[in-house]
Amino acid sequence: MNANAQTLPAPGVPATGLAAIPLRRKLAALAGLAALVAIVVASLAWSRQPDYRVLFTNLSDKDGGAVIAALSQMNVPYRFAPGGAAILVPEDRVHDARLKLASQGLPRGGTVGFELMENQKFGVTQFQERLNFQRGLEGELARSIQSLAAVQNARVHLALPVQNGFLREQQKPSASVLLSLYPGRTLDRGQVAGIVHLVASSVPDLAPKQVSVIDQTGSLLSSDGESPANGLDASQLNYVRQLESGFTQRVLDIVEPIVGTGNVRAQVTADVDFTQSESTAEQYRPNQGGEPAAVRSQQVLESADASAAAQGIPGALSNQPPVPATAPVNGAAQPTAAAAAGRPGSAGGRREATTNYEVDKTVRVTRNATGTIRRLTAAIVVNHRRTVDESGKVTLAPLTPAELENVNALVRETIGFNRERGDSINVVNAPFTEIEAPKEPALAIWQQPENIALARDVGKQLGLLLLAVIVIFTLIRPALKALARPPAPAARVAERVDDPLQLPLPSGGAAAPPARQDEILKIARDNPAAVASVVRSWVGTEAKGA
C-alpha cells in the first residue's frame, strides 16, 4: 500500500459532515436562518418606530390636500387618524412641521385674506378691485375672530355702501358675524363686545350698534346696549346672581364653624330694583321780612323846574332832603315824585326811582340709584347634631331652641336684616338624608387602558420572540442535530482505512491489537455489507499500486 497515496471515499460509503445532511434539511435550515434574521430586523424596526402625534384636526378638504402635499415635499411621514379627522406625524417633528407649514401660510382655514390683493390681474375694473378689498377684509377679520379659543369657525359679512359727493345721501356701513363655537363652549358678554368692537374698529365709520353677532343656532349674541323693554338684561341678571351668591357665602362662612362643615344649606333671594327715575323741583322762598334783600339793579331819574316859584310854608322842613326809598316787599311803598312835589314846601321838579331785587329760587334734580335691594329672603337648613359613642354608634340629636336662636341672630346680622324693608329669615333644623352616590365599578386590571397599551406592546415583542423560537426548533435545530450526529458504522470502518493502526494490512503486516480486532469483528457481524465494501476498496487500491 502506498502510504503517500490520497485516500478517496470508497464507493458505497455514506458521506459525513454537511454532505451527510439531506438537501431538504439544508433548504429548511437556510429558510429558518432567513426568517430569523427577518424577525430580528422587524423587532428592531418595531422598537424604533416613532410615536405619532396630532398635527392638525378638522381641516377642510382643500387645506388637508395642501398640508399633505407640503409634508410630502418636506419628506415628513404622516398618517391619518381613524375617520380621517386628524393628520398625524412623528412626535419629534410636530413642532418643526407646524412652523414650516405656517411659513407657507398653511392651513389657510378656508378663508382668503389680503393675499387676494397680491394676485390682481392687469386690467381689473374699479368695482372688482373694491370687491376684492372687501373680500380680503372679511377674510382677515374672520381669521382674527377664529383665533379665540371658543370659536371654531367664523364668517364676516360687510355691507360697505358706495360713497358719493352728497353728504346727505351717504349711508353708514354695517356688518354681520356668524360664529360656530366648539361643542360645550360659550362666549360671555365681554367676549361678544370685544368681537363687536374689533369689527367696528376695522371698518371706517362703522358704529358698534351696526354690528350683529349670531351663533350657529341663530341666537343673537350682540345687543345695542339698551335695556330690554321687559325683564332684565344679562348684566342685571349677573348682578343679581352675584349678590345672592355673596349673601349665601356669608351665611355659610358664619354658620359652618358652629354646626360643622357640610351640615348647613342656605339660599338667599334678593329682590333688586333696577328702576331708573329722575325728578326736578323748583322752590321759591317767601319774602325775607326784615332781612335785607339783594338788589339786582336800581335806576333813579330826577328833573327840576327852575321857573317854578317857591311854594309852601317857608321854614326848616322845606330845606330837608327827601325820605330814603324803601322796597315794597319790606315796608311801605315809596312815595312818588309827583306826591312829593304836591306836598307843601316842595320845589318844582320830577324824580323817578326803579329798583329790581333778586328772587330766591332753589332747583333740585334727584336721580334714584339703580340696583337697590327691595327685599331679602333667606332659607337656612341646619342638620341635626351628630355624636358618636364609645361603641361607634352614630346618634343624631336636634339642636336646642337657644342654639337655633343663635343661628338666627347670626344670619340676621350677616345679611343686614331690615324689618321695615320686609326681609324674612327662616331657619329649620332637620336631619339630612344621606344618599350615597353610586360608585362606578372599578375596571379590572385587564380593562384598564394603560394596561391594555402595555399588553399590546409586550404582546408584539413576545409574538416575535415566539415566532423566532418556532423557526429555530422546526427549521434550524434539525439541521444542527443532523450535522452533529455520529457517523454510521460503515463510515467509521471507512475512516479507519486511512489509519494503518486501525485495521490489519492485507499484505501481511503486523496484526491489529486484540481489542481492535474484536471491535472489527463486531462491526463485520453487525454490518457485513460495509466490511465487504471496505475490502473491495483495499483490493482496488492495491491493484492500482501494483
C-alpha positions in Angstrom: 0.0 0.0 0.0 1.4 3.4 -0.9 1.3 5.4 2.3 1.6 8.7 0.4 -1.4 8.0 -1.8 -4.5 10.1 -1.1 -7.4 8.1 0.3 -10.6 8.7 -1.6 -14.1 7.9 -0.3 -14.9 4.4 -1.2 -17.8 3.8 -3.4 -21.0 3.0 -1.4 -19.6 4.5 1.8 -22.0 7.1 3.3 -20.8 10.7 3.4 -20.1 12.5 6.6 -20.5 16.2 7.9 -22.5 18.7 5.8 -22.5 16.2 3.0 -24.5 13.8 5.2 -27.4 16.3 5.6 -30.2 15.8 3.1 -30.9 18.6 0.7 -34.3 19.2 2.2 -32.8 19.8 5.6 -30.3 22.2 4.2 -33.0 24.2 2.4 -35.1 24.3 5.6 -32.1 25.4 7.6 -31.4 28.3 5.2 -35.1 29.3 5.2 -35.1 29.3 9.0 -31.9 31.5 9.2 -33.5 33.9 6.7 -36.7 34.0 8.8 -34.8 34.5 12.0 -32.9 37.4 10.5 -36.2 38.9 9.3 -37.7 38.6 12.7 -34.7 40.3 14.4 -34.8 43.2 11.8 -38.6 43.6 12.3 -38.2 43.6 16.0 -35.6 46.3 15.9 -37.6 48.4 13.4 -40.8 48.0 15.5 -39.0 49.1 18.7 -37.6 52.2 16.9 -40.9 53.1 15.3 -41.7 56.7 16.5 -45.0 57.6 18.2 -47.3 59.7 16.1 -49.0 62.8 17.4 -51.7 65.1 16.0 -50.5 67.8 13.7 -53.9 69.4 12.6 -57.5 68.4 13.1 -60.8 69.2 11.4 -59.2 70.5 8.2 -61.2 71.2 5.1 -60.5 69.1 2.0 -58.6 71.9 0.4 -56.4 72.6 3.4 -55.9 68.9 4.0 -54.6 68.4 0.5 -52.3 71.4 0.7 -50.9 70.2 4.0 -50.3 66.6 2.7 -48.5 68.0 -0.4 -46.3 70.1 1.8 -45.5 67.2 4.1 -44.5 65.1 1.1 -42.2 67.8 -0.2 -40.5 68.0 3.3 -40.2 64.2 3.5 -42.2 64.0 6.7 -44.1 60.7 7.2 -47.7 61.2 8.1 -50.8 59.1 8.9 -54.5 59.7 9.2 -56.4 59.2 12.4 -59.4 56.8 12.3 -62.1 58.5 10.4 -59.7 61.0 8.7 -60.4 63.7 11.2 -56.7 64.4 12.0 -53.3 64.3 10.4 -50.6 62.5 12.5 -46.8 63.0 12.2 -43.9 61.6 14.3 -43.8 63.1 17.8 -40.3 64.7 17.4 -41.3 66.5 14.2 -44.7 68.0 15.2 -43.5 71.5 16.1 -41.0 71.7 13.2 -43.7 70.7 10.7 -46.1 73.3 12.1 -43.6 76.1 11.9 -42.6 75.2 8.3 -46.3 74.9 7.3 -47.0 78.3 9.0 -44.3 79.9 6.9 -46.2 78.8 3.8 -49.5 80.1 5.2 -50.9 76.6 5.9 -53.6 75.8 6.8 -55.5 78.8 5.4 -58.7 77.8 7.2 -60.8 78.1 4.1 -60.8 81.9 4.2 -58.9 84.3 1.9 -57.3 87.4 3.3 -55.4 90.3 1.9 -53.2 87.8 -0.1 -56.1 88.1 -2.6 -54.8 91.6 -3.5 -51.4 90.1 -4.4 -52.9 88.2 -7.4 -54.5 91.2 -9.1 -54.8 90.8 -12.8 -54.0 93.5 -15.2 -57.0 95.5 -16.3 -59.3 94.9 -13.4 -62.2 97.4 -13.0 -62.7 99.6 -10.0 -65.7 97.5 -9.0 -63.6 94.3 -9.0 -60.8 96.0 -7.0 -63.3 97.2 -4.4 -64.9 93.8 -4.2 -61.5 92.1 -3.7 -60.6 94.5 -1.0 -63.9 93.8 0.8 -63.4 90.0 0.5 -59.8 90.4 1.8 -61.0 92.5 4.8 -63.7 90.0 5.6 -61.2 87.1 5.5 -58.8 88.9 7.8 -61.5 89.7 10.3 -62.7 86.0 10.2 -59.1 84.8 10.9 -58.8 87.2 13.8 -62.1 86.0 15.3 -61.1 82.4 14.8 -58.1 82.9 17.0 -60.4 82.9 20.0 -60.3 79.6 22.0 -64.1 79.1 21.9 -64.6 79.9 18.2 -64.3 77.0 15.7 -65.2 78.9 12.6 -66.3 82.4 11.7 -67.7 84.3 8.8 -67.9 88.1 8.4 -70.2 89.9 6.0 -69.6 93.6 5.4 -72.1 96.0 3.8 -70.0 98.9 2.5 -72.1 101.4 0.6 -70.6 103.3 -2.3 -69.9 106.9 -1.1 -70.7 109.9 -3.3 -70.2 113.6 -3.1 -73.6 114.3 -1.4 -73.3 114.2 2.4 -77.0 113.8 2.9 -77.2 110.7 0.7 -74.3 108.9 2.2 -75.1 105.7 4.1 -73.4 104.1 7.0 -71.7 100.7 6.7 -72.9 97.7 8.7 -71.6 94.2 9.5 -72.8 90.7 10.4 -70.7 88.0 12.1 -71.6 84.3 12.2 -69.8 82.2 14.8 -69.5 78.4 15.0 -68.5 77.5 18.6 -66.8 74.3 19.7 -69.2 71.9 21.5 -69.6 72.9 25.1 -68.1 76.3 24.7 -69.8 79.7 25.2 -68.9 83.4 24.9 -69.6 85.8 27.7 -70.8 89.3 27.2 -67.3 90.8 27.4 -66.1 88.5 24.6 -69.0 89.3 22.4 -68.5 93.0 23.0 -64.8 92.5 22.1 -65.8 90.9 18.7 -68.2 93.8 18.0 -65.5 96.4 18.7 -62.9 94.5 16.7 -65.1 94.6 13.6 -66.3 98.2 14.2 -62.7 99.4 14.6 -61.6 97.8 11.4 -64.1 99.5 9.1 -64.2 103.3 8.8 -67.4 104.9 10.0 -68.8 101.7 11.3 -70.6 102.1 14.6 -70.7 99.2 17.1 -74.5 99.3 17.1 -74.4 98.4 13.4 -72.6 95.1 14.1 -74.7 91.9 14.7 -73.2 88.7 16.1 -75.1 85.4 16.0 -74.0 81.8 16.7 -74.6 78.6 14.8 -78.0 78.2 16.4 -79.2 81.6 15.1 -79.2 83.2 18.6 -78.4 86.8 18.7 -75.3 87.4 20.9 -74.8 91.1 20.5 -77.1 93.9 21.7 -77.3 97.6 21.2 -76.5 98.4 24.8 -80.1 99.4 25.7 -82.0 97.6 28.4 -84.9 95.4 27.1 -88.4 96.7 27.4 -89.4 93.9 29.7 -87.4 91.7 32.0 -83.7 92.0 32.9 -80.7 92.0 30.6 -77.7 89.8 31.1 -75.7 92.3 33.2 -78.6 92.8 35.6 -79.2 89.1 36.0 -75.4 88.6 36.6 -75.5 91.3 39.2 -78.4 89.6 41.0 -76.7 86.2 40.9 -73.5 87.7 42.4 -75.5 89.5 45.1 -77.3 86.3 46.1 -74.2 84.1 46.0 -72.4 86.7 48.1 -75.1 86.6 50.8 -75.3 82.8 50.7 -71.5 82.5 51.1 -71.6 84.9 54.1 -74.2 82.7 55.8 -72.2 79.6 55.2 -69.0 81.2 56.5 -70.6 82.3 59.8 -72.7 79.2 60.5 -70.5 76.3 59.4 -67.9 76.8 62.2 -70.8 76.2 64.7 -72.6 73.2 63.2 -69.7 71.7 61.2 -68.8 71.7 57.5 -71.4 70.2 55.3 -74.2 70.5 58.0 -75.8 73.6 56.7 -77.6 74.6 53.5 -78.5 78.2 52.7 -80.3 80.1 49.9 -80.7 83.8 49.8 -83.1 85.5 47.3 -82.7 89.2 46.6 -85.5 91.4 45.1 -83.5 94.1 43.3 -85.0 97.3 41.9 -83.4 98.4 38.7 -86.0 101.2 38.1 -84.4 104.5 36.8 -86.2 107.7 37.8 -85.3 111.4 37.9 -87.2 114.3 39.4 -86.7 118.1 39.2 -88.1 120.6 41.7 -88.0 124.4 41.9 -88.7 126.2 45.2 -89.3 129.9 45.8 -88.7 131.2 49.3 -91.1 133.7 50.8 -90.2 137.4 51.3 -87.4 137.8 53.8 -89.4 140.1 56.1 -86.9 142.4 57.9 -83.9 140.9 56.2 -82.3 142.9 53.5 -82.9 141.8 50.0 -80.3 141.5 47.3 -80.6 144.4 44.8 -80.2 143.3 41.2 -80.4 146.8 39.6 -81.6 150.4 40.6 -82.4 153.4 38.4 -83.1 156.9 39.6 -84.3 159.8 37.3 -84.6 163.4 38.7 -85.6 166.6 36.9 -86.0 170.1 38.4 -88.2 173.1 37.1 -86.2 176.3 37.6 -89.1 178.6 36.6 -91.4 177.3 39.2 -92.0 179.7 42.1 -91.4 178.6 45.6 -94.5 177.1 47.3 -95.4 176.1 50.7 -94.7 177.5 54.1 -91.1 178.6 54.5 -89.3 177.0 57.3 -86.9 174.2 58.2 -88.9 171.3 56.7 -88.7 172.7 53.2 -84.9 172.7 53.3 -84.6 169.0 54.4 -83.7 166.1 51.9 -86.4 163.6 50.8 -87.1 160.4 52.8 -85.0 157.3 51.6 -86.8 154.9 49.4 -88.0 151.6 50.7 -88.8 148.3 48.9 -92.5 147.4 48.7 -91.7 143.9 49.9 -90.0 145.1 53.1 -92.1 148.1 54.1 -94.4 150.8 52.9 -94.4 152.0 49.4 -92.0 154.7 48.4 -93.8 158.0 47.7 -93.6 159.0 44.1 -92.0 162.3 42.9 -95.4 163.7 42.0 -96.7 163.1 45.5 -93.5 164.7 46.9 -93.9 167.6 44.6 -97.5 168.2 45.8 -96.5 168.3 49.4 -96.4 171.7 50.9 -93.0 173.3 50.7 -91.7 171.1 47.9 -89.8 172.7 45.0 -91.0 172.3 41.4 -89.4 169.2 39.6 -89.7 165.4 39.0 -88.0 162.4 40.5 -88.4 158.6 39.4 -86.6 155.6 41.1 -86.8 152.0 39.8 -85.2 149.2 41.9 -85.1 145.5 40.9 -84.4 142.8 43.6 -83.2 139.1 43.2 -85.9 136.4 43.6 -84.8 133.4 45.8 -85.2 130.1 43.8 -83.9 126.6 44.6 -83.7 123.9 41.8 -83.3 120.2 42.9 -82.6 117.3 40.5 -83.0 113.9 42.1 -81.9 110.6 40.4 -82.7 107.4 42.2 -79.9 104.8 42.3 -80.5 101.6 40.3 -79.8 98.1 41.7 -81.2 98.8 45.2 -82.4 95.9 47.3 -86.1 96.0 47.9 -86.3 92.8 49.9 -84.2 89.9 51.1 -85.4 86.4 52.0 -83.1 83.7 53.4 -83.8 80.0 54.0 -81.3 78.0 56.1 -81.5 74.3 56.9 -79.2 73.0 59.7 -78.5 69.3 60.2 -79.1 67.5 63.5 -76.1 67.3 65.7 -74.1 64.1 65.1 -72.5 62.3 68.0 -70.5 59.0 68.2 -70.4 57.0 71.4 -67.6 54.7 72.6 -69.0 51.7 70.7 -69.0 53.7 67.4 -72.8 54.1 67.2 -73.8 57.3 65.4 -76.6 59.3 67.1 -78.4 62.4 65.6 -79.9 64.9 68.0 -81.8 68.1 67.2 -80.4 71.5 68.2 -81.8 73.3 71.2 -84.0 76.3 70.8 -81.2 78.5 72.2 -78.8 77.2 69.5 -81.3 77.8 66.8 -81.9 81.4 68.1 -78.1 82.0 68.0 -78.0 80.8 64.4 -81.0 83.0 63.5 -79.3 86.1 65.1 -76.1 85.5 63.3 -77.9 85.2 60.0 -79.8 88.4 60.6 -76.6 90.4 61.3 -74.8 88.7 58.4 -77.2 89.7 55.6 -78.2 93.1 57.1 -81.8 92.2 58.1 -84.2 95.1 57.8 -87.7 94.6 59.1 -89.0 97.8 57.5 -87.9 96.6 54.2 -89.8 93.4 54.6 -86.9 91.0 54.9 -87.6 87.5 56.2 -85.4 84.7 57.6 -86.4 81.0 58.2 -84.0 78.7 60.0 -85.1 75.0 60.1 -83.3 72.2 62.0 -83.9 68.8 60.2 -81.8 65.7 59.7 -80.1 65.4 56.3 -80.8 62.4 54.2 -77.5 60.8 53.2 -77.7 59.3 49.8 -74.6 57.5 48.8 -73.6 58.2 45.2 -73.4 55.1 43.1 -69.8 54.0 42.8 -68.6 53.3 39.4 -67.4 49.7 39.2 -63.6 49.6 39.2 -62.2 48.4 36.0 -60.5 45.1 36.0 -56.7 45.1 35.6 -57.1 43.8 32.0 -59.6 46.5 31.2 -57.5 49.5 32.2 -56.3 51.5 29.2 -52.7 51.8 30.3 -52.5 48.0 30.9 -54.1 47.3 27.5 -51.5 49.5 25.8 -48.7 47.8 27.8 -50.0 44.4 26.9 -50.2 45.3 23.3 -46.6 46.4 23.2 -45.4 43.4 25.2 -47.5 41.1 23.1 -45.9 42.3 19.9 -42.4 41.6 21.3 -43.4 38.2 22.7 -45.1 37.3 19.4 -41.9 38.0 17.5 -39.9 36.0 20.1 -42.3 33.0 19.9 -42.0 33.1 16.1 -38.2 33.1 16.3 -38.3 30.1 18.7 -40.6 28.2 16.4 -38.3 28.9 13.4 -35.3 27.7 15.4 -36.8 24.5 16.7 -38.6 23.5 13.5 -36.1 24.5 10.8 -32.6 25.2 12.2 -32.3 22.7 15.1 -33.0 19.5 13.0 -30.2 20.5 10.6 -27.8 21.1 13.5 -28.7 17.7 15.0 -28.0 16.0 11.7 -24.7 17.8 11.5 -23.7 16.7 15.0 -24.9 13.1 14.6 -22.1 10.4 14.9 -21.2 8.6 11.6 -22.7 5.3 10.7 -20.7 2.0 11.3 -19.8 1.8 7.6 -18.5 5.3 7.7 -16.4 4.6 10.8 -14.9 1.5 9.1 -14.1 3.6 6.0 -12.5 6.3 8.2 -10.2 3.7 9.7 -9.0 2.7 6.3 -6.9 5.8 6.2 -5.3 4.9 9.6 -2.8 2.0 9.4 -3.1 1.4 13.1 -6.9 0.8 12.9 -7.0 -2.4 10.7 -4.6 -5.2 9.7 -2.9 -4.7 6.4 -3.9 -7.3 3.7 -0.3 -7.7 2.5 0.8 -9.4 5.8 1.7 -6.6 8.0 1.6 -6.6 11.8 -1.7 -7.7 13.2 -4.0 -5.2 15.0 -4.4 -5.2 18.7 -6.8 -7.8 20.1 -9.2 -5.1 21.3 -9.3 -3.6 17.9 -9.8 -7.0 16.3 -12.8 -7.7 18.5 -14.3 -4.3 17.5 -13.7 -5.0 13.8 -15.3 -8.5 14.1 -18.3 -6.9 15.9 -18.7 -4.4 13.1 -18.4 -7.1 10.4 -21.1 -9.1 12.2 -23.4 -6.1 12.5 -22.8 -4.7 9.0 -21.2 -7.2 6.7 -22.1 -5.1 3.6 -19.9 -2.2 4.8 -17.0 -4.6 5.5 -17.3 -6.1 2.0 -17.2 -2.6 0.6 -14.0 -1.8 2.5 -12.4 -5.0 1.4 -13.2 -4.1 -2.3 -11.7 -0.7 -1.8 -8.5 -2.3 -0.5 -8.3 -4.7 -3.4 -8.8 -1.9 -5.9 -6.2 0.3 -4.2 -3.5 -2.5 -4.2 -4.2 -3.3 -7.9 -3.7 0.3 -8.8 -0.5 0.5 -6.8 0.9 -2.7 -8.5 
